[in-house]
Amino acid sequence: MSLNCPKCNSENTQKLSITYQGGISNNQSEIVGLGVGRGIGGGVATATGTSITDLAQRYAPPAKKSLSLTHVGLILFVGLILSGFFSFSFLIAIAIVIGIYISNAKHNSEVFPAEFAEWDGKFLCLRCENVFTPSVQLAKSE
């Protein structure tokens, strides 16, 4: 299998997933404070988060579709509000939520694995920024 870039023939290539992982960092900070006024007080706060570089965002893997209960609750809440103005709108909102949930679950189980596998097999040329899938070259039998 040749890992050279098919566009510029550079050997300076890297798997796309490594490019993505290299641009993600998890952060944790701890802040300690002390205050004096009518008394003495203090506190400690911890902040955690993740940062991602522009390069990692550009070459991020495909995302799964959301099955979040927040979305479900928001749609049902809007449906409940609209039900005061329109008949059956709450039932319609429930039907829409169920439809979206089924559609997203189907995408995550049927489409996403193939999309992710395709992304995971790609490489990035660090010379010309070409994204490619390496070709398998069969040896000639004589």
N, C-alpha and C positions, 0 to 999 in steps of 0.2 A: 504494500500500500504506500503510495507516494503522499507525503505530507507537504510537498512543495506547492506553493500557490499556483493555480492554473493560469492566473492572469499575468503575473510578473516573474514566475518561476523562483521566487525567493524561498529559502529554507527557513526563514525567520517567521514561523507560524506558531500559533498557540491555540489549544482547544478553547472554544468559546466559553464553556462552563468555568474554566480556570480564570479567564479574563473577568467574568462576572464575579466569581468568588473573591478575586483579588481586590475588587473595588468596594467590598462591604466590610464595615467594621462595627463592632458592638462597643458601646460606650457606657461607662458607669462613673458617676461623680458623687462625691460625698461632700456636703457643705456643713460646716460647724459654725454656729453663731453664738455670741455672748453679748448681752445687753445690760446696761446699768441705768437705772432711772430711780424710781422710788424703791426699787428692789433690784435684785440680780436675777437675770433669766438667761436661759440658753436653749439651744435646740440643734438638732441634727436633721438634715434632709438628704435624701438619696434620689438621684435622677439617673434613669437608664434610658438608652435609646440605641438606634441603629442609624448609621449614616451610609450613604451610597454615592459613589462618584458618578459623574455624567457618563463616563465610559461604561460603567457597569449597568447603568440604566438603559443605555443604548442597546446593549447586548443581553438584556435580561431574558430569562426563559419565558415561555408563554405562561399566562396565568390561568389558574382554575377560575371558574365562574363562582360567584359568591352564593353561599347557602345561608347567609347571615340572618339571624333572628331579628336584627335591627331593621333590615329592609322589610321583613315580613310585618313587623310591628308598625313601621311607618306607613306602609300601604294600607294596613287595616285601620289605622288611626284616621287617615285621609278618607277612607271609605265610610267610617263611622260618622265623620263630620258631614260628608256629602249625603248620607242617608237621611239627614234632616231636610234636605232639599229635593232629593230624587228618590223615588221608590226603588227598592231592590238594589241600590248602589252598594250596600254593604255586602250583599251576596255576590255581586259582580266583583268587588274588591277581593273577596275570598277566592273566587274562581281564578282571578288574575294571579294572585299570590301562589296558588297551587300550580297553575300553569307555568309560572316562572321557575318555581322550585323544581318541578319535574324536568323542564327544559335544561336548567343548569345542572341538575344531577346527571341527566343523560349525557350532556357535553363532557362533564368531568369523568364519566366512566367510559365513554366511547371515543370521543374526539381528542381530549387532552392527552392521553397516554401516547398517541401517535405524534402529536405536535411536540411533546416534550422529548420523545425519542429522536425525532428529526433534529431538534435544536441541540440535543446532547451529542449528536454526531458531527456537528459543524466545527470548523476551524476558522481562525481569524489570521489574515496575513498582517504582520506588524510593520510591513513596508508600505503596502498600498491600500490597506484596510479592506481588502476583498474578503468576504465571508464565503466559505465554500465547504462542500462535503468531499472528503478525500475519495479519490477513485481507486478501486481495487484493480491492480494491473496483474493479469495472469501471466505467469512465466511461459515463454514459448517452449514447446516440447519439440525436440529435434529427433 
